Amino acid sequence: MMTQEGIIDEIKKLSRKERWTIASRIIGLVRNGDESLGENKFRRPLSHDERKALAMSLSGTFKPEGKYMPLTKEEDREIIAEYLEEKYR
C-alpha cells in the first residue's frame, strides 16, 4: 500500500487533465461514498446554440393563463398610494 506522499508524488507526474479527473472522483467519493457519482462526470459546457435553444424552449413557461398585461407606472403608483392611505388612516 502506498503512503500519502507516494500517491502525491505519482499524481504530480500526471497531466493536468488526469489530475482533474482524479480530483473529481475523490470529491465524489468524499461527498457520496460512490465514485460513480463524481462531480462533473456527465456534464459538459453547452455551446452558444444549445444555450439559445434551451432558453427558447423555456420561454413562456411561467406566463399566467389568459391575457396578461403588466401594470403601467401610473397604475403601480395608484396601488401604492391606496395602500399607504389605508395603512396610515
C-alpha positions as CSV (number, residue, x, y, z in Angstrom):
1,M,0.0,0.0,0.0
2,M,1.3,3.5,-0.9
3,T,1.7,6.2,1.6
4,Q,0.1,9.6,1.0
5,E,3.4,11.1,0.0
6,G,3.8,8.3,-2.6
7,I,0.4,8.9,-4.0
8,I,1.0,12.7,-4.3
9,D,4.3,12.1,-6.0
10,E,2.6,9.8,-8.6
11,I,-0.2,12.4,-9.1
12,K,2.4,15.1,-9.8
13,K,3.7,13.1,-12.7
14,L,0.2,13.1,-14.4
15,S,-1.1,15.7,-16.9
16,R,-3.4,18.4,-15.7
17,K,-6.5,16.7,-17.2
18,E,-5.7,13.4,-15.5
19,R,-5.3,15.3,-12.2
20,W,-8.7,16.9,-12.5
21,T,-10.3,13.6,-13.3
22,I,-8.7,12.0,-10.2
23,A,-9.7,15.1,-8.1
24,S,-13.4,14.9,-9.2
25,R,-13.5,11.2,-8.5
26,I,-12.1,11.7,-5.0
27,I,-14.6,14.5,-4.4
28,G,-17.4,12.2,-5.4
29,L,-16.1,9.5,-3.0
30,V,-15.9,12.0,-0.1
31,R,-19.4,13.5,-0.8
32,N,-21.4,10.5,-1.8
33,G,-19.3,7.5,-0.9
34,D,-19.6,6.4,-4.5
35,E,-17.0,7.2,-7.2
36,S,-19.6,6.7,-10.0
37,L,-21.2,10.0,-8.8
38,G,-18.1,12.1,-9.3
39,E,-18.6,15.8,-9.8
40,N,-19.0,16.9,-13.4
41,K,-18.7,13.3,-14.7
42,F,-21.7,13.7,-17.1
43,R,-21.6,17.5,-17.6
44,R,-20.1,19.4,-20.4
45,P,-20.2,23.1,-21.3
46,L,-23.2,23.9,-23.6
47,S,-22.5,25.6,-26.9
48,H,-24.0,29.0,-27.7
49,D,-26.6,27.4,-29.9
50,E,-27.5,24.9,-27.3
51,R,-27.9,27.6,-24.6
52,K,-30.1,29.6,-27.0
53,A,-32.3,26.6,-27.9
54,L,-32.7,25.8,-24.2
55,A,-33.7,29.4,-23.4
56,M,-36.2,29.4,-26.3
57,S,-37.7,26.2,-25.1
58,L,-38.3,27.6,-21.7
59,S,-39.6,30.9,-23.0
60,G,-43.2,31.4,-21.8
61,T,-43.1,28.6,-19.4
62,F,-44.2,30.7,-16.5
63,K,-46.7,33.0,-18.1
64,P,-50.1,33.1,-16.5
65,E,-53.0,31.7,-18.4
66,G,-55.1,34.1,-20.4
67,K,-54.2,37.6,-21.4
68,Y,-51.8,39.3,-19.0
69,M,-50.7,42.9,-19.2
70,P,-48.2,44.3,-16.8
71,L,-49.3,47.3,-14.8
72,T,-48.2,50.7,-16.0
73,K,-46.2,53.1,-13.8
74,E,-49.4,55.1,-13.1
75,E,-51.3,52.0,-12.0
76,D,-48.5,51.0,-9.8
77,R,-48.4,54.4,-8.2
78,E,-52.2,54.3,-7.6
79,I,-52.0,51.0,-5.9
80,I,-49.2,52.2,-3.7
81,A,-51.0,55.4,-2.8
82,E,-54.2,53.5,-1.9
83,Y,-52.2,51.1,0.3
84,L,-50.4,53.9,2.1
85,E,-53.7,55.8,2.6
86,E,-55.3,52.7,4.2
87,K,-52.2,52.0,6.3
88,Y,-51.9,55.5,7.8
89,R,-55.6,56.2,8.5
